[in-house]
Amino acid sequence: MKKAIVLLFCIAVMLAGCGAMTAPTATPDRLATEVALAQAVAATLTASAPSATAAATATVRPPATSTPPITPSPTVRPPAATPSPLPIGPSVGRFAVVGVYGNDGLNVRALPGTDQRILGQIPYAARSVEVFAGDQKAGGSWWVPVRYGQLNGWVNRSYLAGQVGDVGDDLAAQAAQAILAIRDHNLTALAGLVHPVKGVTFSPYSHVRPLQGQPGEADMVFSRDQLRGLWADAAFYHWGYFDGTGLPIDLSFQEYYGKFVYDVDFAQPEVIGFGETIGYSNTLNNIAEVWPGGVTIEYHFSVFDPKYAGMDWRSLRLVFERSDGVWFLVGIAHGQWTV
């Protein structure tokens, strides 16, 4: 028992002694060092963990030599014909394509000029091409903004003619091929478009003298085979009479052709009348009576010299008749002001 009491007493003394011990007092230099270290650690922790607001507003600047980050965007599929650029002015009307061969089309470009990107093509015998104001000159040619279906862009103005009326695609295509064959003096190609039975009638004016007239008083009519060899034919033919003087029109085919067929560039006219008459004069136009089932395509220029106030207009009228579902050329009549 005494041993237990002694043991407890010793433990108590030891505990009391331990409680009386005090921690060693830090020197001023040591204390300053510990404080500076604690502040440095706190600052480092604050810098490496910015607040939510700071993180949201901070601007991250990439190194000068790094490539700017690319933001992915959804894939956009362009339309079949890119509508660029949009028309820059009000519509000025409907136009038809002219001067383009049947194996080609009229190029539509992104901007004026033959060096600009091609967006698509308009068919060689197309009509109803909408033209807008805002033409521009590039490479010596005038270009106009157009719309054809879903295709928007720029085309060379010289390959468009104002449009009056309209016809079907098949007849428009035949007429487009015929006028280019006439321009090129390609009588073989032209003969292929001529009516196989009626041939083609040549009239110097829009008053046609039909075959029912007096002998020698009818307009000249040539079959397909005859037409093919006419360019080399030096013979003189009686084509009718000059309006005003009444003198006979006795010319070779080439001479007649240069005066009463292609005296101006009808393949690229000012305006085309599809089944519509454009030029009028004192001469009676009896084409509809001579070919009651026919359709006339008129290639027209309204004026050449302003001093004549439009009295120097010119037209070339191609008359087509339908046979077995095909349009054939039956008449070529010249038109101009007569007194």
C-alpha positions, 0 to 999 in steps of 0.5 A: 500500500505504501509502495502504491502511495509512493508511486502515485506521489512520484507521478504527481510530482513528475506531472507538476514538473512538466506543467511548470516547464515553459517553451523557449522564447524565440529571438526577434530575428527568428520571429521575423523570418517565420512571419515572412515565410508565412506571408510568402506561402499565403501569397503564393497560394492566393496567386495560384488559385484565383477567385471565380470572378477573376478567372471568368474575366481574366484575358489569356494572351498567347505567346507572340510566336504561338498560333491563335486558338481556332474555335471549331464551327459547325460544317456549312454545306453551300448551295449548288449555286453560290448566290454571290454577290447579291444584286446591287440595284433594282430589276431592269427586266427580263433578258434572253441569252444571245451569241452563245453556241449550242455546245456552250453556256453563258458563264456567271461569275462572282465579280465582273471580269473574265478572270473571276470565279465561275459560279455556274452557267446559263443555257445558251437559249435561256430566257427570263434572265433577270438583270439588275441595275449597277453595271460595271466595266471590267476588261473593256466589257460591261458586266451586269448583275443577274439572277437565273433561277437560284444562280446569282452573279455577273455576266457579260452584257453583250451576251444578253438581249432584252426580251419581249414575249416568250416561246418554248425551249425547243423553239428558242433553241432552234432559233438560237442555232439558226441566227448563229448559222446565219452570222457564220455563213454556215449554210450547211448548218442552216439547211439542217433547220429548214423545212424539209418540204416547204424550204425557206423563203427569203423576203427583203421586207416584212411584206412577203410575196407568196408563191401564189403570186404572179410568175416572177413576182413571188419571193425566192424560195430554196430547198435544203439542198439548194441552200447548201450551195448558194454561197458559192453561187454567182448567179443573179436572182430577182429578189423583189423591188426596192421600197421607195424607188421601185427598182428591181432587187437583182443581186447575187446571193452573197450581195443580197445576204449582205444587204437584206439578211445580215446587214447588222449583227443580229446574233447579238441584238438589242432586243428579241421578240419571241412571237411578238412584233417589235419594228413597225413601218409603213410596209404591211407585215403579212407574215402571219397571213402567209404562215398562219401556223408559224411563230416569228422570232424577231432580232431587233435594233431600235436605233443606230444614229440618234439624228434619225430618231429611231427611223433607222431601226433594223430587224431580222425575222425568222419564221418557224413552223412545227411539223411532226413535233419539230420546229423548222425554218420556213422564212427569213424576212428583213425589216426596216423603216420604209416609206 
